[in-house]
Amino acid sequence: MKNTTTSIMQMKNSGHKISMLTAYDYTTARLLDEAGVNTILVGDSLGNVILGYEDTISVTVEDMIHHSAAVARGAKNALVVTDLPFMSYQTSVYDAVVNAGRLMKEGRAGAVKLEGGKEVCPQIKAIVSAGIPVVAHLGLTPQSINTFGGFKVQGKTETAAKKLIEDAKAVEEAGAFLLVLECVPAKLAKLVTESINIPTIGIGAGAGCDGQVLVIYDMLGMFSDFKPKFVKHFANAGDVIREAVKTYIAEIDDGTFPAEEHCYKIDDEVIDKLY
């Protein structure tokens, strides 16, 4: 069954948890889709796990369009949400709408995601008014990592916690249909979830959220540059891949690959005529 913005919002009222994972290519998206994930996020985390950057700051709109289009071709039922990258929406409301439109038209996204609270509400309103669904993102917002001074839990003080709740209500009022909460204390994330009518998706925000998201390469144990506390390895695919490659190299070296069953045949009479 096709997941839509409406069906995702209805899941909050029904108490059905929302599943979200990142994907950046057709094959992975197809596998996640076949497994039944509700939502696929084409995250600007591709800067880290695909392009090898230290952060997400260098990711461009063109990068996001390229990967979003590939994911959209593989996702038949999951709702595809694509990140607006750094400086594609902060500069002006006009830029925000234009770039969101490009992600929808060229990247084939079903919705766009942007980071920030009250300060980006004008952008959220304008994008939604243009007919583009918006996912908001609060807490640890990676595009602002230089402002935060590193990857740190957000909302731990009374002032910060109150601001987080106010921002959550503000982005809902502006028209966002979904809210990602990242690196937020579990009790605070639960309070935010209970304070708004739109669903919340947690990443390092506890089980009280309406759903969860992880980066696919973190979840599968394939990305080892760093491992946040909130990451759980549901498989050790990185080890499987390394061992498979070692075996591949060894079989090339000893001549057991390719074997006869991997080769195409030709009549000996044809070969004889070549001498």
C-alpha positions in Angstrom: 0.0 0.0 0.0 1.4 3.4 -1.0 2.4 5.6 1.9 1.4 9.2 1.6 1.6 12.3 3.8 -2.0 11.6 4.9 -1.4 8.0 5.8 1.8 8.9 7.7 -0.1 11.6 9.7 -2.9 9.1 10.4 -0.5 6.6 11.9 0.0 8.9 14.9 -3.7 8.8 15.8 -3.9 5.0 15.3 -0.8 4.4 17.4 1.0 2.6 14.6 4.7 3.4 14.7 6.3 4.9 11.7 9.4 3.4 10.2 12.0 5.5 8.3 15.4 4.7 7.0 17.8 6.6 4.7 18.7 5.5 1.2 20.8 7.1 -1.5 20.5 4.8 -4.5 18.0 2.7 -6.5 19.0 -0.8 -5.3 18.9 0.1 -1.6 15.6 2.0 -1.9 14.1 -1.0 -3.7 15.2 -3.4 -0.9 13.9 -1.1 1.8 10.6 -0.7 -0.1 10.2 -4.4 -0.5 10.8 -4.9 3.2 7.9 -2.6 4.0 9.5 0.6 5.4 7.0 3.5 5.5 9.3 6.3 4.7 12.7 6.6 2.9 14.8 9.7 3.7 17.3 10.8 1.1 19.3 12.6 3.8 22.1 15.0 3.3 24.0 12.4 5.4 25.0 11.2 2.0 27.8 13.7 2.4 29.2 11.5 5.2 28.4 8.0 4.1 28.5 8.3 0.3 30.8 11.3 -0.5 33.2 11.0 2.4 32.8 14.5 3.8 33.3 15.2 7.5 29.9 16.9 7.7 26.9 17.7 5.6 27.8 21.3 4.8 29.3 20.6 1.4 26.3 18.8 0.0 24.7 20.6 -2.9 21.1 20.7 -4.3 22.5 18.9 -7.4 23.8 16.1 -5.1 20.4 15.8 -3.5 18.5 15.8 -6.8 20.8 13.1 -8.3 20.3 10.7 -5.3 16.7 11.5 -4.7 15.8 10.6 -8.3 17.6 7.3 -8.0 15.8 6.5 -4.8 12.4 7.5 -6.2 12.8 5.0 -9.0 13.3 2.2 -6.5 10.6 3.2 -4.0 7.1 2.1 -5.1 5.3 2.3 -1.8 7.5 4.2 0.7 7.1 7.9 0.9 10.3 9.6 -0.3 11.5 12.6 1.8 14.5 14.5 0.5 16.6 16.9 2.5 17.1 20.5 1.4 20.9 20.9 1.9 22.8 23.7 3.6 22.2 27.2 2.3 19.5 26.0 -0.2 16.7 27.6 2.0 18.3 29.7 4.7 19.1 32.5 2.3 15.5 33.5 1.4 11.9 32.3 1.1 12.3 32.5 -2.7 15.3 30.2 -2.7 13.6 27.8 -0.4 10.6 27.4 -2.7 12.7 27.2 -5.8 15.0 24.5 -4.4 12.1 22.6 -2.9 10.4 22.6 -6.2 13.6 21.3 -7.9 13.7 18.4 -5.4 10.1 17.5 -6.3 10.3 18.0 -10.1 13.8 16.7 -10.8 14.4 14.6 -7.7 10.9 13.1 -7.7 10.6 13.5 -3.9 7.3 13.1 -2.2 8.2 15.7 0.5 11.2 17.8 1.5 12.9 18.2 4.9 14.6 21.3 6.3 16.2 22.1 9.6 15.2 24.7 12.1 12.4 26.1 14.2 10.7 29.5 14.2 13.4 31.1 12.1 12.4 28.9 9.1 8.7 29.1 9.5 8.3 31.6 6.7 10.1 29.1 4.4 7.9 26.3 5.6 4.7 28.3 5.0 5.8 29.3 1.5 6.9 25.8 0.5 3.6 24.3 1.7 1.6 27.0 0.0 3.4 26.0 -3.2 1.9 22.5 -2.8 5.0 20.8 -1.4 4.8 18.7 1.8 7.4 19.7 4.4 9.1 17.7 7.2 10.7 19.8 9.9 13.8 18.9 11.9 14.7 20.0 15.4 17.2 19.2 18.1 20.6 18.4 16.8 20.5 19.8 13.3 23.7 18.7 11.5 23.8 21.7 9.2 24.3 23.9 12.2 27.0 21.7 13.7 29.5 24.5 13.7 27.1 26.7 15.8 26.6 23.8 18.3 30.3 23.2 18.6 30.0 19.5 17.8 27.5 16.6 18.0 25.8 17.3 21.4 22.5 16.4 22.9 20.0 19.3 22.6 17.3 20.6 25.0 18.9 19.6 28.3 18.4 23.0 30.0 15.0 24.5 30.9 15.5 27.3 28.5 16.5 25.0 25.6 13.7 22.6 26.4 11.1 25.3 26.3 12.5 26.6 23.0 12.3 23.1 21.5 8.6 22.8 22.5 7.9 26.3 21.1 9.7 25.5 17.9 7.8 22.2 17.5 4.5 24.0 17.8 5.7 26.7 15.5 6.7 24.4 12.6 3.4 22.5 13.0 1.5 25.9 12.8 3.6 26.8 9.7 2.3 23.6 8.0 4.9 20.8 8.5 3.2 17.4 8.5 6.1 15.5 10.2 8.8 16.4 12.7 12.2 14.8 13.1 13.7 15.1 16.6 17.5 14.3 16.8 19.6 13.9 19.9 16.9 15.0 22.3 16.5 13.6 25.8 13.8 10.8 25.7 11.5 12.5 28.2 11.6 15.8 26.4 11.0 14.1 23.0 8.0 12.3 24.5 6.6 15.6 25.9 7.1 17.3 22.5 5.3 14.3 20.8 2.3 14.7 23.2 2.3 18.5 22.7 1.7 18.5 18.9 -0.7 16.9 16.5 1.7 15.9 13.8 3.9 12.8 14.1 7.4 12.8 15.4 10.3 10.7 14.2 13.1 10.1 16.6 16.8 9.6 16.0 18.5 9.5 19.4 15.2 10.8 20.9 13.8 7.7 22.7 10.9 5.4 22.1 8.2 8.0 23.0 8.3 9.4 19.4 5.8 8.3 16.8 8.5 6.6 14.7 12.2 6.1 14.3 14.8 6.8 11.7 18.4 5.6 11.2 21.0 6.0 8.6 21.0 2.7 6.6 24.8 2.3 6.7 24.8 2.8 10.5 21.9 0.3 11.0 23.7 -2.3 8.9 27.1 -1.8 10.5 28.7 -0.6 7.3 29.8 2.9 8.3 32.6 2.9 10.9 34.0 6.5 10.9 32.0 7.1 14.0 29.1 5.5 15.9 26.6 7.7 17.8 25.2 6.3 21.0 21.7 6.0 19.5 22.8 3.7 16.7 22.0 0.0 16.9 23.6 -2.4 14.5 20.8 -4.7 13.3 23.3 -6.6 11.1 27.1 -6.6 10.6 27.0 -6.2 6.8 30.3 -4.5 6.8 32.0 -7.7 8.1 30.1 -9.8 5.5 31.2 -7.5 2.7 34.9 -7.5 3.8 34.9 -11.3 4.1 33.2 -11.7 0.7 35.8 -9.4 -1.0 38.6 -11.3 0.6 37.2 -14.6 -0.6 36.8 -13.1 -4.1 40.4 -11.9 -4.2 41.6 -15.3 -3.0 39.7 -17.2 -5.6 41.0 -15.0 -8.3 44.5 -15.6 -7.0 44.2 -19.4 -6.9 42.2 -19.7 -10.2 39.0 -21.1 -8.8 37.0 -18.1 -10.0 35.7 -18.0 -12.6 34.8 -21.6 -12.7 33.3 -23.5 -15.7 29.7 -22.6 -14.7 30.6 -18.9 -14.9 31.9 -19.1 -18.5 30.3 -19.0 -21.9 31.0 -21.7 -24.4 32.0 -21.8 -28.1 32.2 -24.7 -30.5 35.7 -26.2 -30.7 35.3 -26.2 -34.5 35.1 -22.4 -34.5 38.2 -22.1 -32.3 40.1 -24.6 -34.6 39.5 -22.4 -37.6 41.1 -19.5 -35.9 44.6 -21.1 -35.8 
